[in-house]
């Protein structure tokens, strides 16, 4: 019976951590240097139609290169 309560507590704890991280993530603003890529990703629908044509990967690669150069 004690194993059930421990398992239940672990599951409830994982769910609480997940919900807490989702709540905090929703309150976090998009960094200024990533805003353009974020907006592009929000309006991108070509990935669902064709693979390999989306420019979002190129934007992310540019951001990574800029961060590596800093």
PDB file of N, CA, C and O in Angstrom:
ATOM      1  N   UNK A   1       0.821  -1.192   0.000  1.00  0.00           N
ATOM      2  CA  UNK A   1       0.000   0.000   0.000  1.00  0.00           C
ATOM      3  C   UNK A   1       0.866   1.257   0.000  1.00  0.00           C
ATOM      4  O   UNK A   1       0.509   2.264  -0.611  1.00  0.00           O
ATOM      5  N   UNK A   2       2.002   1.193   0.686  1.00  0.00           N
ATOM      6  CA  UNK A   2       2.888   2.351   0.761  1.00  0.00           C
ATOM      7  C   UNK A   2       3.506   2.648  -0.599  1.00  0.00           C
ATOM      8  O   UNK A   2       3.756   3.809  -0.923  1.00  0.00           O
ATOM      9  N   UNK A   3       3.760   1.596  -1.412  1.00  0.00           N
ATOM     10  CA  UNK A   3       4.322   1.796  -2.736  1.00  0.00           C
ATOM     11  C   UNK A   3       3.360   2.586  -3.621  1.00  0.00           C
ATOM     12  O   UNK A   3       3.785   3.394  -4.447  1.00  0.00           O
ATOM     13  N   UNK A   4       2.067   2.345  -3.441  1.00  0.00           N
ATOM     14  CA  UNK A   4       1.059   3.074  -4.201  1.00  0.00           C
ATOM     15  C   UNK A   4       1.130   4.568  -3.892  1.00  0.00           C
ATOM     16  O   UNK A   4       1.091   5.390  -4.807  1.00  0.00           O
ATOM     17  N   UNK A   5       1.233   4.917  -2.640  1.00  0.00           N
ATOM     18  CA  UNK A   5       1.291   6.325  -2.257  1.00  0.00           C
ATOM     19  C   UNK A   5       2.569   6.996  -2.745  1.00  0.00           C
ATOM     20  O   UNK A   5       2.551   8.158  -3.151  1.00  0.00           O
ATOM     21  N   UNK A   6       3.660   6.273  -2.705  1.00  0.00           N
ATOM     22  CA  UNK A   6       4.923   6.827  -3.205  1.00  0.00           C
ATOM     23  C   UNK A   6       4.828   7.047  -4.715  1.00  0.00           C
ATOM     24  O   UNK A   6       5.224   8.100  -5.215  1.00  0.00           O
ATOM     25  N   UNK A   7       4.312   6.076  -5.429  1.00  0.00           N
ATOM     26  CA  UNK A   7       4.132   6.214  -6.877  1.00  0.00           C
ATOM     27  C   UNK A   7       3.185   7.348  -7.227  1.00  0.00           C
ATOM     28  O   UNK A   7       3.430   8.110  -8.163  1.00  0.00           O
ATOM     29  N   UNK A   8       2.109   7.453  -6.476  1.00  0.00           N
ATOM     30  CA  UNK A   8       1.140   8.523  -6.687  1.00  0.00           C
ATOM     31  C   UNK A   8       1.785   9.884  -6.439  1.00  0.00           C
ATOM     32  O   UNK A   8       1.564  10.824  -7.202  1.00  0.00           O
ATOM     33  N   UNK A   9       2.576   9.994  -5.383  1.00  0.00           N
ATOM     34  CA  UNK A   9       3.251  11.256  -5.066  1.00  0.00           C
ATOM     35  C   UNK A   9       4.252  11.636  -6.158  1.00  0.00           C
ATOM     36  O   UNK A   9       4.386  12.814  -6.489  1.00  0.00           O
ATOM     37  N   UNK A  10       4.944  10.664  -6.711  1.00  0.00           N
ATOM     38  CA  UNK A  10       5.905  10.933  -7.785  1.00  0.00           C
ATOM     39  C   UNK A  10       5.171  11.443  -9.024  1.00  0.00           C
ATOM     40  O   UNK A  10       5.604  12.414  -9.644  1.00  0.00           O
ATOM     41  N   UNK A  11       4.066  10.795  -9.387  1.00  0.00           N
ATOM     42  CA  UNK A  11       3.298  11.221 -10.560  1.00  0.00           C
ATOM     43  C   UNK A  11       2.746  12.630 -10.351  1.00  0.00           C
ATOM     44  O   UNK A  11       2.829  13.466 -11.250  1.00  0.00           O
ATOM     45  N   UNK A  12       2.192  12.896  -9.189  1.00  0.00           N
ATOM     46  CA  UNK A  12       1.662  14.230  -8.893  1.00  0.00           C
ATOM     47  C   UNK A  12       2.787  15.258  -8.921  1.00  0.00           C
ATOM     48  O   UNK A  12       2.594  16.368  -9.417  1.00  0.00           O
ATOM     49  N   UNK A  13       3.946  14.911  -8.403  1.00  0.00           N
ATOM     50  CA  UNK A  13       5.084  15.825  -8.424  1.00  0.00           C
ATOM     51  C   UNK A  13       5.548  16.153  -9.825  1.00  0.00           C
ATOM     52  O   UNK A  13       5.852  17.308 -10.126  1.00  0.00           O
ATOM     53  N   UNK A  14       5.606  15.149 -10.689  1.00  0.00           N
ATOM     54  CA  UNK A  14       6.015  15.375 -12.082  1.00  0.00           C
ATOM     55  C   UNK A  14       4.998  16.262 -12.785  1.00  0.00           C
ATOM     56  O   UNK A  14       5.379  17.168 -13.526  1.00  0.00           O
ATOM     57  N   UNK A  15       3.728  16.018 -12.566  1.00  0.00           N
ATOM     58  CA  UNK A  15       2.684  16.844 -13.187  1.00  0.00           C
ATOM     59  C   UNK A  15       2.767  18.272 -12.680  1.00  0.00           C
ATOM     60  O   UNK A  15       2.605  19.210 -13.459  1.00  0.00           O
ATOM     61  N   UNK A  16       3.014  18.456 -11.391  1.00  0.00           N
ATOM     62  CA  UNK A  16       3.135  19.807 -10.828  1.00  0.00           C
ATOM     63  C   UNK A  16       4.347  20.534 -11.406  1.00  0.00           C
ATOM     64  O   UNK A  16       4.261  21.723 -11.712  1.00  0.00           O
ATOM     65  N   UNK A  17       5.467  19.844 -11.558  1.00  0.00           N
ATOM     66  CA  UNK A  17       6.646  20.460 -12.172  1.00  0.00           C
ATOM     67  C   UNK A  17       6.375  20.861 -13.619  1.00  0.00           C
ATOM     68  O   UNK A  17       6.774  21.942 -14.052  1.00  0.00           O
ATOM     69  N   UNK A  18       5.708  20.005 -14.353  1.00  0.00           N
ATOM     70  CA  UNK A  18       5.366  20.300 -15.742  1.00  0.00           C
ATOM     71  C   UNK A  18       4.464  21.532 -15.837  1.00  0.00           C
ATOM     72  O   UNK A  18       4.722  22.434 -16.633  1.00  0.00           O
ATOM     73  N   UNK A  19       3.424  21.564 -15.038  1.00  0.00           N
ATOM     74  CA  UNK A  19       2.500  22.696 -15.072  1.00  0.00           C
ATOM     75  C   UNK A  19       3.177  23.980 -14.620  1.00  0.00           C
ATOM     76  O   UNK A  19       2.916  25.047 -15.175  1.00  0.00           O
ATOM     77  N   UNK A  20       4.036  23.887 -13.628  1.00  0.00           N
ATOM     78  CA  UNK A  20       4.771  25.065 -13.171  1.00  0.00           C
ATOM     79  C   UNK A  20       5.711  25.596 -14.228  1.00  0.00           C
ATOM     80  O   UNK A  20       5.811  26.808 -14.421  1.00  0.00           O
ATOM     81  N   UNK A  21       6.403  24.700 -14.920  1.00  0.00           N
ATOM     82  CA  UNK A  21       7.317  25.156 -15.970  1.00  0.00           C
ATOM     83  C   UNK A  21       6.546  25.746 -17.148  1.00  0.00           C
ATOM     84  O   UNK A  21       7.005  26.712 -17.757  1.00  0.00           O
ATOM     85  N   UNK A  22       5.397  25.191 -17.477  1.00  0.00           N
ATOM     86  CA  UNK A  22       4.573  25.761 -18.549  1.00  0.00           C
ATOM     87  C   UNK A  22       4.083  27.154 -18.163  1.00  0.00           C
ATOM     88  O   UNK A  22       4.069  28.055 -19.002  1.00  0.00           O
ATOM     89  N   UNK A  23       3.687  27.341 -16.926  1.00  0.00           N
ATOM     90  CA  UNK A  23       3.224  28.645 -16.455  1.00  0.00           C
ATOM     91  C   UNK A  23       4.342  29.675 -16.526  1.00  0.00           C
ATOM     92  O   UNK A  23       4.136  30.786 -17.013  1.00  0.00           O
ATOM     93  N   UNK A  24       5.523  29.309 -16.042  1.00  0.00           N
ATOM     94  CA  UNK A  24       6.648  30.243 -16.065  1.00  0.00           C
ATOM     95  C   UNK A  24       7.118  30.510 -17.495  1.00  0.00           C
ATOM     96  O   UNK A  24       7.531  31.627 -17.807  1.00  0.00           O
ATOM     97  N   UNK A  25       7.062  29.521 -18.352  1.00  0.00           N
ATOM     98  CA  UNK A  25       7.460  29.702 -19.741  1.00  0.00           C
ATOM     99  C   UNK A  25       6.520  30.665 -20.462  1.00  0.00           C
ATOM    100  O   UNK A  25       6.962  31.450 -21.301  1.00  0.00           O
ATOM    101  N   UNK A  26       5.247  30.609 -20.147  1.00  0.00           N
ATOM    102  CA  UNK A  26       4.276  31.502 -20.776  1.00  0.00           C
ATOM    103  C   UNK A  26       4.516  32.956 -20.373  1.00  0.00           C
ATOM    104  O   UNK A  26       4.189  33.866 -21.134  1.00  0.00           O
ATOM    105  N   UNK A  27       5.076  33.184 -19.196  1.00  0.00           N
ATOM    106  CA  UNK A  27       5.326  34.542 -18.722  1.00  0.00           C
ATOM    107  C   UNK A  27       6.649  35.110 -19.225  1.00  0.00           C
ATOM    108  O   UNK A  27       6.896  36.308 -19.088  1.00  0.00           O
ATOM    109  N   UNK A  28       7.511  34.260 -19.810  1.00  0.00           N
ATOM    110  CA  UNK A  28       8.823  34.692 -20.270  1.00  0.00           C
ATOM    111  C   UNK A  28       8.699  35.345 -21.641  1.00  0.00           C
ATOM    112  O   UNK A  28       8.064  34.796 -22.541  1.00  0.00           O
ATOM    113  N   UNK A  29       9.305  36.511 -21.795  1.00  0.00           N
ATOM    114  CA  UNK A  29       9.267  37.197 -23.079  1.00  0.00           C
ATOM    115  C   UNK A  29      10.319  36.617 -24.022  1.00  0.00           C
ATOM    116  O   UNK A  29      11.340  36.083 -23.587  1.00  0.00           O
ATOM    117  N   UNK A  30      10.051  36.733 -25.302  1.00  0.00           N
ATOM    118  CA  UNK A  30      10.996  36.275 -26.322  1.00  0.00           C
ATOM    119  C   UNK A  30      12.150  37.280 -26.366  1.00  0.00           C
ATOM    120  O   UNK A  30      11.902  38.483 -26.438  1.00  0.00           O
ATOM    121  N   UNK A  31      13.406  36.818 -26.325  1.00  0.00           N
ATOM    122  CA  UNK A  31      14.537  37.745 -26.408  1.00  0.00           C
ATOM    123  C   UNK A  31      14.506  38.546 -27.711  1.00  0.00           C
ATOM    124  O   UNK A  31      14.055  38.051 -28.744  1.00  0.00           O
ATOM    125  N   UNK A  32      14.986  39.778 -27.647  1.00  0.00           N
ATOM    126  CA  UNK A  32      14.939  40.674 -28.806  1.00  0.00           C
ATOM    127  C   UNK A  32      15.642  40.078 -30.026  1.00  0.00           C
ATOM    128  O   UNK A  32      15.149  40.215 -31.146  1.00  0.00           O
ATOM    129  N   UNK A  33      16.785  39.420 -29.826  1.00  0.00           N
ATOM    130  CA  UNK A  33      17.527  38.876 -30.959  1.00  0.00           C
ATOM    131  C   UNK A  33      16.822  37.670 -31.588  1.00  0.00           C
ATOM    132  O   UNK A  33      17.164  37.267 -32.700  1.00  0.00           O
ATOM    133  N   UNK A  34      15.850  37.098 -30.891  1.00  0.00           N
ATOM    134  CA  UNK A  34      15.124  35.940 -31.417  1.00  0.00           C
ATOM    135  C   UNK A  34      13.707  36.292 -31.859  1.00  0.00           C
ATOM    136  O   UNK A  34      12.978  35.425 -32.341  1.00  0.00           O
ATOM    137  N   UNK A  35      13.315  37.542 -31.702  1.00  0.00           N
ATOM    138  CA  UNK A  35      11.933  37.932 -31.979  1.00  0.00           C
ATOM    139  C   UNK A  35      11.541  37.678 -33.443  1.00  0.00           C
ATOM    140  O   UNK A  35      10.446  37.182 -33.710  1.00  0.00           O
ATOM    141  N   UNK A  36      12.419  38.010 -34.381  1.00  0.00           N
ATOM    142  CA  UNK A  36      12.104  37.816 -35.794  1.00  0.00           C
ATOM    143  C   UNK A  36      11.912  36.332 -36.115  1.00  0.00           C
ATOM    144  O   UNK A  36      10.971  35.962 -36.817  1.00  0.00           O
ATOM    145  N   UNK A  37      12.799  35.491 -35.602  1.00  0.00           N
ATOM    146  CA  UNK A  37      12.676  34.050 -35.836  1.00  0.00           C
ATOM    147  C   UNK A  37      11.407  33.510 -35.183  1.00  0.00           C
ATOM    148  O   UNK A  37      10.743  32.636 -35.740  1.00  0.00           O
ATOM    149  N   UNK A  38      11.071  34.026 -34.009  1.00  0.00           N
ATOM    150  CA  UNK A  38       9.859  33.587 -33.320  1.00  0.00           C
ATOM    151  C   UNK A  38       8.615  33.943 -34.132  1.00  0.00           C
ATOM    152  O   UNK A  38       7.719  33.116 -34.298  1.00  0.00           O
ATOM    153  N   UNK A  39       8.566  35.168 -34.634  1.00  0.00           N
ATOM    154  CA  UNK A  39       7.412  35.583 -35.426  1.00  0.00           C
ATOM    155  C   UNK A  39       7.306  34.791 -36.718  1.00  0.00           C
ATOM    156  O   UNK A  39       6.206  34.452 -37.156  1.00  0.00           O
ATOM    157  N   UNK A  40       8.444  34.497 -37.326  1.00  0.00           N
ATOM    158  CA  UNK A  40       8.436  33.693 -38.540  1.00  0.00           C
ATOM    159  C   UNK A  40       7.932  32.285 -38.246  1.00  0.00           C
ATOM    160  O   UNK A  40       7.173  31.717 -39.033  1.00  0.00           O
ATOM    161  N   UNK A  41       8.345  31.730 -37.131  1.00  0.00           N
ATOM    162  CA  UNK A  41       7.922  30.368 -36.779  1.00  0.00           C
ATOM    163  C   UNK A  41       6.424  30.322 -36.469  1.00  0.00           C
ATOM    164  O   UNK A  41       5.777  29.305 -36.720  1.00  0.00           O
ATOM    165  N   UNK A  42       5.868  31.403 -35.931  1.00  0.00           N
ATOM    166  CA  UNK A  42       4.450  31.425 -35.602  1.00  0.00           C
ATOM    167  C   UNK A  42       3.579  31.447 -36.851  1.00  0.00           C
ATOM    168  O   UNK A  42       2.453  30.950 -36.832  1.00  0.00           O
ATOM    169  N   UNK A  43       4.092  32.021 -37.937  1.00  0.00           N
ATOM    170  CA  UNK A  43       3.286  32.121 -39.148  1.00  0.00           C
ATOM    171  C   UNK A  43       3.710  31.112 -40.209  1.00  0.00           C
ATOM    172  O   UNK A  43       3.196  31.149 -41.327  1.00  0.00           O
ATOM    173  N   UNK A  44       4.629  30.222 -39.889  1.00  0.00           N
ATOM    174  CA  UNK A  44       5.138  29.266 -40.866  1.00  0.00           C
ATOM    175  C   UNK A  44       4.162  28.106 -41.011  1.00  0.00           C
ATOM    176  O   UNK A  44       3.822  27.434 -40.037  1.00  0.00           O
ATOM    177  N   UNK A  45       3.718  27.886 -42.242  1.00  0.00           N
ATOM    178  CA  UNK A  45       2.873  26.724 -42.488  1.00  0.00           C
ATOM    179  C   UNK A  45       3.392  25.901 -43.657  1.00  0.00           C
ATOM    180  O   UNK A  45       2.760  24.917 -44.042  1.00  0.00           O
ATOM    181  N   UNK A  46       4.525  26.281 -44.227  1.00  0.00           N
ATOM    182  CA  UNK A  46       5.073  25.524 -45.342  1.00  0.00           C
ATOM    183  C   UNK A  46       5.704  24.216 -44.893  1.00  0.00           C
ATOM    184  O   UNK A  46       5.802  23.279 -45.685  1.00  0.00           O
ATOM    185  N   UNK A  47       6.131  24.133 -43.643  1.00  0.00           N
ATOM    186  CA  UNK A  47       6.761  22.896 -43.157  1.00  0.00           C
ATOM    187  C   UNK A  47       5.771  21.732 -43.198  1.00  0.00           C
ATOM    188  O   UNK A  47       6.162  20.587 -43.421  1.00  0.00           O
ATOM    189  N   UNK A  48       4.520  22.024 -42.988  1.00  0.00           N
ATOM    190  CA  UNK A  48       3.518  20.965 -43.012  1.00  0.00           C
ATOM    191  C   UNK A  48       3.234  20.503 -44.440  1.00  0.00           C
ATOM    192  O   UNK A  48       2.814  19.368 -44.664  1.00  0.00           O
ATOM    193  N   UNK A  49       3.471  21.400 -45.402  1.00  0.00           N
ATOM    194  CA  UNK A  49       3.174  21.051 -46.791  1.00  0.00           C
ATOM    195  C   UNK A  49       4.387  20.465 -47.506  1.00  0.00           C
ATOM    196  O   UNK A  49       4.269  19.478 -48.232  1.00  0.00           O
ATOM    197  N   UNK A  50       5.552  21.076 -47.299  1.00  0.00           N
ATOM    198  CA  UNK A  50       6.769  20.641 -47.995  1.00  0.00           C
ATOM    199  C   UNK A  50       7.912  20.603 -46.997  1.00  0.00           C
ATOM    200  O   UNK A  50       8.051  21.505 -46.171  1.00  0.00           O
ATOM    201  N   UNK A  51       8.716  19.583 -47.069  1.00  0.00           N
ATOM    202  CA  UNK A  51       9.862  19.514 -46.161  1.00  0.00           C
ATOM    203  C   UNK A  51      11.083  20.082 -46.856  1.00  0.00           C
ATOM    204  O   UNK A  51      11.267  19.886 -48.057  1.00  0.00           O
ATOM    205  N   UNK A  52      11.918  20.785 -46.106  1.00  0.00           N
ATOM    206  CA  UNK A  52      13.172  21.299 -46.629  1.00  0.00           C
ATOM    207  C   UNK A  52      13.092  22.669 -47.259  1.00  0.00           C
ATOM    208  O   UNK A  52      14.123  23.197 -47.676  1.00  0.00           O
ATOM    209  N   UNK A  53      11.921  23.272 -47.350  1.00  0.00           N
ATOM    210  CA  UNK A  53      11.786  24.573 -47.997  1.00  0.00           C
ATOM    211  C   UNK A  53      11.713  25.700 -46.970  1.00  0.00           C
ATOM    212  O   UNK A  53      11.938  26.860 -47.314  1.00  0.00           O
ATOM    213  N   UNK A  54      11.413  25.387 -45.757  1.00  0.00           N
ATOM    214  CA  UNK A  54      11.211  26.398 -44.720  1.00  0.00           C
ATOM    215  C   UNK A  54      12.492  27.168 -44.431  1.00  0.00           C
ATOM    216  O   UNK A  54      13.556  26.566 -44.283  1.00  0.00           O
ATOM    217  N   UNK A  55      12.404  28.493 -44.347  1.00  0.00           N
ATOM    218  CA  UNK A  55      13.559  29.330 -44.047  1.00  0.00           C
ATOM    219  C   UNK A  55      13.831  29.451 -42.564  1.00  0.00           C
ATOM    220  O   UNK A  55      14.790  30.112 -42.166  1.00  0.00           O
ATOM    221  N   UNK A  56      13.008  28.826 -41.737  1.00  0.00           N
ATOM    222  CA  UNK A  56      13.191  28.918 -40.295  1.00  0.00           C
ATOM    223  C   UNK A  56      14.513  28.316 -39.866  1.00  0.00           C
ATOM    224  O   UNK A  56      15.155  28.832 -38.952  1.00  0.00           O
ATOM    225  N   UNK A  57      14.934  27.237 -40.505  1.00  0.00           N
ATOM    226  CA  UNK A  57      16.215  26.615 -40.169  1.00  0.00           C
ATOM    227  C   UNK A  57      17.367  27.568 -40.458  1.00  0.00           C
ATOM    228  O   UNK A  57      18.338  27.627 -39.703  1.00  0.00           O
ATOM    229  N   UNK A  58      17.255  28.314 -41.560  1.00  0.00           N
ATOM    230  CA  UNK A  58      18.297  29.282 -41.904  1.00  0.00           C
ATOM    231  C   UNK A  58      18.393  30.396 -40.861  1.00  0.00           C
ATOM    232  O   UNK A  58      19.491  30.835 -40.516  1.00  0.00           O
ATOM    233  N   UNK A  59      17.256  30.845 -40.366  1.00  0.00           N
ATOM    234  CA  UNK A  59      17.247  31.897 -39.354  1.00  0.00           C
ATOM    235  C   UNK A  59      17.883  31.389 -38.067  1.00  0.00           C
ATOM    236  O   UNK A  59      18.675  32.096 -37.443  1.00  0.00           O
ATOM    237  N   UNK A  60      17.545  30.179 -37.672  1.00  0.00           N
ATOM    238  CA  UNK A  60      18.136  29.614 -36.464  1.00  0.00           C
ATOM    239  C   UNK A  60      19.647  29.443 -36.607  1.00  0.00           C
ATOM    240  O   UNK A  60      20.393  29.685 -35.658  1.00  0.00           O
ATOM    241  N   UNK A  61      20.092  29.030 -37.778  1.00  0.00           N
ATOM    242  CA  UNK A  61      21.528  28.869 -38.017  1.00  0.00           C
ATOM    243  C   UNK A  61      22.237  30.215 -37.934  1.00  0.00           C
ATOM    244  O   UNK A  61      23.345  30.295 -37.403  1.00  0.00           O
ATOM    245  N   UNK A  62      21.619  31.267 -38.447  1.00  0.00           N
ATOM    246  CA  UNK A  62      22.202  32.610 -38.367  1.00  0.00           C
ATOM    247  C   UNK A  62      22.313  33.063 -36.920  1.00  0.00           C
ATOM    248  O   UNK A  62      23.320  33.654 -36.529  1.00  0.00           O
ATOM    249  N   UNK A  63      21.285  32.790 -36.122  1.00  0.00           N
ATOM    250  CA  UNK A  63      21.314  33.169 -34.705  1.00  0.00           C
ATOM    251  C   UNK A  63      22.422  32.406 -33.988  1.00  0.00           C
ATOM    252  O   UNK A  63      23.133  32.981 -33.164  1.00  0.00           O
ATOM    253  N   UNK A  64      22.577  31.126 -34.288  1.00  0.00           N
ATOM    254  CA  UNK A  64      23.619  30.319 -33.648  1.00  0.00           C
ATOM    255  C   UNK A  64      24.997  30.845 -34.005  1.00  0.00           C
ATOM    256  O   UNK A  64      25.880  30.905 -33.150  1.00  0.00           O
ATOM    257  N   UNK A  65      25.190  31.230 -35.266  1.00  0.00           N
ATOM    258  CA  UNK A  65      26.475  31.764 -35.690  1.00  0.00           C
ATOM    259  C   UNK A  65      26.792  33.076 -34.985  1.00  0.00           C
ATOM    260  O   UNK A  65      27.935  33.316 -34.595  1.00  0.00           O
ATOM    261  N   UNK A  66      25.777  33.925 -34.822  1.00  0.00           N
ATOM    262  CA  UNK A  66      25.979  35.201 -34.128  1.00  0.00           C
ATOM    263  C   UNK A  66      26.337  34.968 -32.667  1.00  0.00           C
ATOM    264  O   UNK A  66      27.208  35.648 -32.125  1.00  0.00           O
ATOM    265  N   UNK A  67      25.671  34.013 -32.026  1.00  0.00           N
ATOM    266  CA  UNK A  67      25.951  33.711 -30.627  1.00  0.00           C
ATOM    267  C   UNK A  67      27.350  33.115 -30.466  1.00  0.00           C
ATOM    268  O   UNK A  67      28.033  33.402 -29.483  1.00  0.00           O
ATOM    269  N   UNK A  68      27.776  32.301 -31.408  1.00  0.00           N
ATOM    270  CA  UNK A  68      29.099  31.693 -31.336  1.00  0.00           C
ATOM    271  C   UNK A  68      30.188  32.733 -31.543  1.00  0.00           C
ATOM    272  O   UNK A  68      31.288  32.597 -31.006  1.00  0.00           O
ATOM    273  N   UNK A  69      29.891  33.775 -32.318  1.00  0.00           N
ATOM    274  CA  UNK A  69      30.871  34.817 -32.588  1.00  0.00           C
ATOM    275  C   UNK A  69      31.005  35.824 -31.467  1.00  0.00           C
ATOM    276  O   UNK A  69      31.960  36.601 -31.462  1.00  0.00           O
ATOM    277  N   UNK A  70      30.087  35.841 -30.519  1.00  0.00           N
ATOM    278  CA  UNK A  70      30.124  36.840 -29.441  1.00  0.00           C
ATOM    279  C   UNK A  70      31.135  36.496 -28.412  1.00  0.00           C
ATOM    280  O   UNK A  70      31.297  37.229 -27.436  1.00  0.00           O
TER     281      UNK A  70
END
